[in-house]
């Protein structure tokens, strides 16, 4: 298992054991688990990630820590925008919609103000980091 896969596995286990709370680099940050369907594999994937609430939407940022390529989960959502998230002890079915400009830039700016690491990610790459809104489908518990 790769270091990244092992880190994600441990984070997911800690998230579920502690009602959405984890330590380490995510300590104190809003974290969700994103369930996607692999664009090529068709397999279920789960990724922990920080989010920004925006009304009833959960905004996630395809930063990949400033890498020059988008993360796999982004491509999974592009291929299959129906997904599921875990937020604390709540599971929600969501629909993923990528934000357009100027809203993308504004929401990314807000996230970077709250968590300066996101500003650093933006400096590390020439690509525009996508912001994806995860909007709950149906009634919110």
BAMI-879834 format. One record per residue (C-alpha): residue number from 1; chain; x, y, z; residue in one letter. Coordinates in steps of 0.25 Angstrom, whole numbers. Layout:
! residues N
+-----+---+-------+-------+-------+---+
!   k ! c !     x !     y !     z ! r !
+-----+---+-------+-------+-------+---+
! NUM ! A !     X !     Y !     Z ! A !
...
+-----+---+-------+-------+-------+---+
This chain:
! residues 141
+-----+---+-------+-------+-------+---+
!   k ! c !     x !     y !     z ! r !
+-----+---+-------+-------+-------+---+
!   1 ! A !     0 !     0 !     0 ! X !
!   2 ! A !     6 !    14 !    -4 ! X !
!   3 ! A !     8 !    24 !     7 ! X !
!   4 ! A !    -3 !    33 !     2 ! X !
!   5 ! A !   -13 !    21 !     2 ! X !
!   6 ! A !    -8 !    17 !    16 ! X !
!   7 ! A !   -10 !    31 !    21 ! X !
!   8 ! A !   -24 !    32 !    15 ! X !
!   9 ! A !   -28 !    19 !    21 ! X !
!  10 ! A !   -23 !    23 !    35 ! X !
!  11 ! A !   -30 !    36 !    34 ! X !
!  12 ! A !   -43 !    30 !    29 ! X !
!  13 ! A !   -43 !    20 !    41 ! X !
!  14 ! A !   -40 !    31 !    51 ! X !
!  15 ! A !   -51 !    40 !    44 ! X !
!  16 ! A !   -62 !    29 !    46 ! X !
!  17 ! A !   -57 !    25 !    60 ! X !
!  18 ! A !   -58 !    39 !    65 ! X !
!  19 ! A !   -71 !    45 !    59 ! X !
!  20 ! A !   -63 !    52 !    48 ! X !
!  21 ! A !   -52 !    58 !    56 ! X !
!  22 ! A !   -37 !    55 !    53 ! X !
!  23 ! A !   -24 !    59 !    58 ! X !
!  24 ! A !   -11 !    61 !    50 ! X !
!  25 ! A !   -11 !    71 !    38 ! X !
!  26 ! A !   -26 !    71 !    38 ! X !
!  27 ! A !   -28 !    74 !    53 ! X !
!  28 ! A !   -39 !    85 !    55 ! X !
!  29 ! A !   -42 !    86 !    41 ! X !
!  30 ! A !   -55 !    83 !    34 ! X !
!  31 ! A !   -54 !    69 !    28 ! X !
!  32 ! A !   -63 !    60 !    20 ! X !
!  33 ! A !   -61 !    47 !    13 ! X !
!  34 ! A !   -64 !    47 !    -2 ! X !
!  35 ! A !   -69 !    34 !    -8 ! X !
!  36 ! A !   -68 !    34 !   -23 ! X !
!  37 ! A !   -69 !    23 !   -34 ! X !
!  38 ! A !   -55 !    21 !   -41 ! X !
!  39 ! A !   -56 !    28 !   -55 ! X !
!  40 ! A !   -48 !    16 !   -61 ! X !
!  41 ! A !   -49 !     5 !   -51 ! X !
!  42 ! A !   -63 !     6 !   -47 ! X !
!  43 ! A !   -59 !     3 !   -33 ! X !
!  44 ! A !   -64 !    11 !   -21 ! X !
!  45 ! A !   -53 !    21 !   -16 ! X !
!  46 ! A !   -53 !    28 !    -2 ! X !
!  47 ! A !   -45 !    41 !     0 ! X !
!  48 ! A !   -44 !    50 !    12 ! X !
!  49 ! A !   -43 !    64 !     9 ! X !
!  50 ! A !   -45 !    78 !    15 ! X !
!  51 ! A !   -58 !    86 !    11 ! X !
!  52 ! A !   -64 !    99 !    12 ! X !
!  53 ! A !   -79 !   101 !    15 ! X !
!  54 ! A !   -87 !   110 !     6 ! X !
!  55 ! A !  -101 !   110 !     9 ! X !
!  56 ! A !  -106 !    95 !     8 ! X !
!  57 ! A !   -94 !    92 !    -1 ! X !
!  58 ! A !   -81 !    86 !     3 ! X !
!  59 ! A !   -69 !    92 !    -6 ! X !
!  60 ! A !   -57 !    83 !    -8 ! X !
!  61 ! A !   -44 !    88 !   -15 ! X !
!  62 ! A !   -36 !    79 !   -25 ! X !
!  63 ! A !   -23 !    85 !   -20 ! X !
!  64 ! A !   -15 !    72 !   -19 ! X !
!  65 ! A !    -5 !    79 !   -10 ! X !
!  66 ! A !    -2 !    88 !   -22 ! X !
!  67 ! A !     2 !    77 !   -32 ! X !
!  68 ! A !     2 !    80 !   -46 ! X !
!  69 ! A !   -10 !    70 !   -49 ! X !
!  70 ! A !   -24 !    69 !   -43 ! X !
!  71 ! A !   -26 !    58 !   -33 ! X !
!  72 ! A !   -33 !    45 !   -37 ! X !
!  73 ! A !   -46 !    48 !   -29 ! X !
!  74 ! A !   -48 !    61 !   -38 ! X !
!  75 ! A !   -48 !    52 !   -51 ! X !
!  76 ! A !   -57 !    42 !   -44 ! X !
!  77 ! A !   -67 !    53 !   -41 ! X !
!  78 ! A !   -66 !    58 !   -55 ! X !
!  79 ! A !   -70 !    45 !   -60 ! X !
!  80 ! A !   -80 !    41 !   -49 ! X !
!  81 ! A !   -85 !    54 !   -42 ! X !
!  82 ! A !   -95 !    46 !   -33 ! X !
!  83 ! A !   -87 !    43 !   -21 ! X !
!  84 ! A !   -88 !    42 !    -6 ! X !
!  85 ! A !   -81 !    49 !     6 ! X !
!  86 ! A !   -80 !    46 !    21 ! X !
!  87 ! A !   -80 !    58 !    29 ! X !
!  88 ! A !   -78 !    55 !    44 ! X !
!  89 ! A !   -88 !    43 !    46 ! X !
!  90 ! A !   -97 !    48 !    34 ! X !
!  91 ! A !   -97 !    41 !    20 ! X !
!  92 ! A !  -103 !    50 !     9 ! X !
!  93 ! A !  -105 !    47 !    -6 ! X !
!  94 ! A !   -99 !    59 !   -14 ! X !
!  95 ! A !   -98 !    64 !   -28 ! X !
!  96 ! A !   -85 !    70 !   -32 ! X !
!  97 ! A !   -84 !    83 !   -40 ! X !
!  98 ! A !   -71 !    90 !   -43 ! X !
!  99 ! A !   -72 !   105 !   -40 ! X !
! 100 ! A !   -70 !   115 !   -51 ! X !
! 101 ! A !   -63 !   128 !   -51 ! X !
! 102 ! A !   -64 !   138 !   -43 ! X !
! 103 ! A !   -70 !   129 !   -33 ! X !
! 104 ! A !   -59 !   119 !   -33 ! X !
! 105 ! A !   -48 !   130 !   -30 ! X !
! 106 ! A !   -56 !   136 !   -19 ! X !
! 107 ! A !   -59 !   123 !   -12 ! X !
! 108 ! A !   -44 !   118 !   -13 ! X !
! 109 ! A !   -40 !   132 !    -7 ! X !
! 110 ! A !   -49 !   129 !     5 ! X !
! 111 ! A !   -43 !   115 !     7 ! X !
! 112 ! A !   -29 !   121 !     6 ! X !
! 113 ! A !   -32 !   132 !    16 ! X !
! 114 ! A !   -37 !   121 !    26 ! X !
! 115 ! A !   -26 !   111 !    23 ! X !
! 116 ! A !   -13 !   118 !    17 ! X !
! 117 ! A !    -8 !   104 !    12 ! X !
! 118 ! A !   -18 !   106 !     0 ! X !
! 119 ! A !   -11 !   119 !    -4 ! X !
! 120 ! A !     2 !   111 !    -4 ! X !
! 121 ! A !    -4 !   100 !   -13 ! X !
! 122 ! A !    -9 !   111 !   -23 ! X !
! 123 ! A !     6 !   117 !   -23 ! X !
! 124 ! A !    12 !   103 !   -26 ! X !
! 125 ! A !     4 !   100 !   -39 ! X !
! 126 ! A !     1 !   107 !   -52 ! X !
! 127 ! A !   -13 !   100 !   -53 ! X !
! 128 ! A !   -26 !   106 !   -48 ! X !
! 129 ! A !   -30 !    98 !   -36 ! X !
! 130 ! A !   -44 !    94 !   -38 ! X !
! 131 ! A !   -55 !    96 !   -27 ! X !
! 132 ! A !   -66 !    86 !   -27 ! X !
! 133 ! A !   -80 !    89 !   -20 ! X !
! 134 ! A !   -86 !    76 !   -14 ! X !
! 135 ! A !  -101 !    79 !   -13 ! X !
! 136 ! A !  -109 !    69 !    -5 ! X !
! 137 ! A !  -120 !    62 !   -12 ! X !
! 138 ! A !  -133 !    61 !    -5 ! X !
! 139 ! A !  -136 !    64 !     9 ! X !
! 140 ! A !  -125 !    67 !    19 ! X !
! 141 ! A !  -125 !    59 !    32 ! X !
+-----+---+-------+-------+-------+---+
